[in-house]
Amino acid sequence: MNKMYETSEYNDRLKSCPFCKGVAYLTHVEFNDGDIWYNPNCEECNCGWKENYETKEEAIVAWNKRK
């Protein structure tokens, strides 16, 4: 079974949500095959990027640049 976790120690580096200005957070998903993907999301409106990122830094940069 895949596992999803919130990675709270990086949340202070994320800008607010571009849609609702809500608090953003970073999650990571551990897949059964050993892959790990990172995704930024919004606590308020639950929006997030459809793209997965291989590192925390890539996810943070993409969210903050709105890519």
KEZATI-25971 format. One record per atom (N, C-alpha, C): x, y, z; residue in one letter. Coordinates in steps of 0.001 Angstrom, whole numbers, padded with zeros to 6 digits, always signed. Layout:
XYZA/...
This chain:
+000838-001181+000000M/+000000+000000+000000M/+000886+001249+000000M/+000527+002240-000804N/+001245+003511-000830N/+000965+004277+000455N/+001944+005073+000901K/+001791+005848+002130K/+002010+007321+001832K/+001164+008193+002421M/+001299+009624+002238M/+001550+010275+003592M/+002504+011224+003611Y/+002863+011930+004827Y/+002940+013422+004562Y/+002630+014216+005572E/+002873+015649+005494E/+004295+015898+005961E/+005006+016738+005232T/+006398+017047+005545T/+006446+018455+006127T/+006056+018606+007378S/+005810+019925+007975S/+007057+020778+008169S/+008228+020176+008254E/+009416+020994+008511E/+009770+021915+007346E/+009148+021742+006190Y/+009417+022594+005035Y/+008289+023585+004744Y/+007204+023508+005469N/+006033+024333+005173N/+006306+025829+005278N/+007205+026235+006156D/+007489+027666+006311D/+008189+028246+005086D/+008674+027414+004195R/+009320+027880+002966R/+008337+028037+001806R/+007096+027589+001985L/+006098+027666+000919L/+005312+028972+000995L/+005120+029599-000156K/+004260+030781-000222K/+002811+030354-000021K/+001959+031323+000272S/+000535+031018+000426S/-000053+030565-000912S/-001237+029989-000839C/-001913+029477-002021C/-002147+030601-003038C/-001864+030360-004331P/-002075+031394-005341P/-003551+031658-005638P/-004445+030781-005185F/-005862+030919-005478F/-006643+031537-004322F/-006416+031025-003108C/-007213+031497-001965C/-006377+032147-000873C/-005058+032170-001043K/-004112+032721-000054K/-004043+031889+001216K/-004520+030635+001148G/-004474+029732+002290G/-003062+029239+002575G/-002936+028514+003651V/-001650+027959+004089V/-001294+026743+003232V/-000086+026752+002715A/+000383+025641+001889A/+001162+024647+002745A/+001163+023404+002300Y/+001941+022373+002978Y/+002490+021401+001938Y/+003512+020674+002332L/+004172+019735+001440L/+003884+018321+001915L/+003484+017466+000984T/+003298+016051+001309T/+004293+015228+000506T/+004571+014052+001023H/+005340+013106+000207H/+004635+011760+000246H/+004706+011091-000890V/+004057+009795-001046V/+005143+008752-001291V/+005116+007698-000499E/+006040+006581-000683E/+005277+005456-001373E/+005737+005092-002567F/+005090+004049-003346F/+005682+002684-003009F/+004932+001649-003286N/+005367+000285-002993N/+006680-000078-003678N/+006939+000521-004819D/+008166+000198-005552D/+009385+000964-005045D/+009193+001789-003993G/+010299+002534-003401G/+010405+003977-003866G/+009673+004345-004920D/+009684+005742-005371D/+009067+006637-004312D/+009576+007861-004220I/+009003+008877-003331I/+008775+010122-004174I/+007566+010677-004076W/+007207+011900-004786W/+006739+012937-003792W/+007008+014209-004092Y/+006625+015329-003235Y/+005614+016196-003962Y/+004636+016682-003220N/+003578+017516-003791N/+003222+018653-002835N/+003153+019897-003324P/+002638+021000-002523P/+001112+021060-002655P/+000444+021451-001576N/-001018+021537-001536N/-001442+022699-000652N/-002736+023026-000689C/-003298+024083+000138C/-004234+023492+001189C/-004080+023934+002443E/-004954+023472+003527E/-006389+023973+003376E/-006553+025161+002809E/-007869+025804+002754E/-008737+025285+001614E/-008239+025369+000389C/-009063+024999-000770C/-008673+023644-001365C/-007675+022998-000776N/-007224+021664-001192N/-006662+021603-002609N/-006293+022742-003158C/-005677+022698-004481C/-004251+022191-004342C/-003718+021725-005430G/-002342+021258-005468G/-001913+021099-006904G/-000652+020880-007097W/-000142+020693-008434W/-000389+019265-008863W/-000692+019069-010131K/-000899+017720-010663K/+000432+017007-010859K/+001492+017780-010960E/+002807+017202-011210E/+003429+016701-009904E/+004183+015625-009996N/+004936+015092-008859N/+006390+015513-008998N/+007042+015700-007862Y/+008432+016141-007855Y/+009293+015131-007122Y/+010501+014928-007624E/+011397+013931-007042E/+012052+014398-005754E/+012159+015713-005559T/+012780+016231-004341T/+011876+017276-003692T/+012083+017482-002414K/+011342+018520-001683K/+011632+019881-002286K/+012901+020102-002600E/+013304+021407-003131E/+012608+021711-004450E/+012511+020732-005346E/+011815+020939-006627E/+010351+021308-006394E/+009701+020639-005464A/+008290+020924-005172A/+008117+022321-004614A/+009002+022719-003713I/+008923+024051-003101I/+009144+025135-004141I/+010162+024967-004962V/+010470+025964-006000V/+009315+026085-006987V/+008757+024957-007419A/+007648+024985-008375A/+006436+025709-007792A/+006091+025399-006543W/+004937+026056-005903W/+005184+027553-005777W/+006349+027914-005300N/+006637+029334-005072N/+006763+030131-006359N/+007149+029475-007462K/+007228+030152-008764K/+005940+030007-009543K/+005006+029234-009007R/+003699+028981-009636R/+003853+028297-010976R/+004774+027309-011044K/+005000+026528-012272K/+004206+025260-012214K/
